[in-house]
Amino acid sequence: MPDRPLFLERASFHRRRLGDAARVLPVMTMMLLLVPVWWMPGSLSYAGGAVWLFGLWAVLIVVIRALHRALLRAEAATMRAEAPTGDPDAL
């Protein structure tokens, strides 16, 4: 029988899933950058490609900021959950 518990605490589980999302984000971004090349290589103009590129860039900035803030909150919640209850200086 393993020493670790079978199920993770909610805060730790949430933090790990957010970390997984942060690891997948670059791969998803590279795939989304190639969408115009895959779908419409002959019919997409340079202007349309530029709009797609800068639109994706703007959305990516918003997504990264939201993910960063969520990771900070999840890390703080994990630290609070793992802190011993008798030590007020642990937070």
N, C-alpha and C positions, 0 to 999 in steps of 0.2 A: 504494500500500500504506500503511495507517495506521501511525502511529508506536507506537500503543498495542498491547499484546499482544492476541491474539484471545481468550484465556481468562484469567480473573482467578485470582489466587491463592486458595487455599481460605479463608483468614481474611478476605480482602476480600469474597469472594463471600458468605460466611456473614453478615458484617456488613451487607451490602446487603440480603439477604433478610430479616434481622431488622428493618431499617429499613422495608422494604416492609410487613411485618406491623404495625409501629407506625402506619403511615399508614392501613392498612385497618381497624384496630381501632375508631376512632370510627364509621365507616360501619356496620360489623357491629353495634355496640352500638345504634345508632339503629334498625336493622332488627329487632333482638331486642326492643327496647322496644315495638315495634308489633305483635309476634306476638299477644298477647292480643286486641288490637283487630281484627286481621285474621281470626283463626281463630274466636273465640267472643265477639263483641261483646255478644250478648244474654244468654248463659248464664254469663258470668264475673262473679262478685260483686266488690264493692270489696275485700273481704278477699283474694280470690284474686289480684286485680291488685296489691295491696300486697305479698303474698308473692312474686309474680313480680318486682316491681320491686326489692325489697330482696335477693332471692336473686341476681338478675342483678348488682346493685350489689356484693355480696360476691364473686361469681365474678370480676367485672371487676377488683376490687382485687387478687386473687390473680394474675390473668393479667398485669396491668400490672407487678406486682412481679417476676414471673418474666421478663417481657420486658425489663424494665429491667436486671436482673442479667445476662441473656444479652447484651444490647447492651454493657454495660460490659466483660464478658469478651471479646467479639468485638473491641471497640475496642482493648483491651490486646493481643490477639493480632495485630491488624493493625499496631499500632505496633511490636511486636517483629519482625514479618516485614519491615517497611519500614526498620527501623533498620540503619545500616551496621554490619557485624560488627567493625570495628576500633575503634569508638568506645564505650568502656564507659559514658560519661556520657549516652549517647543514651536509655537506658531510664530 
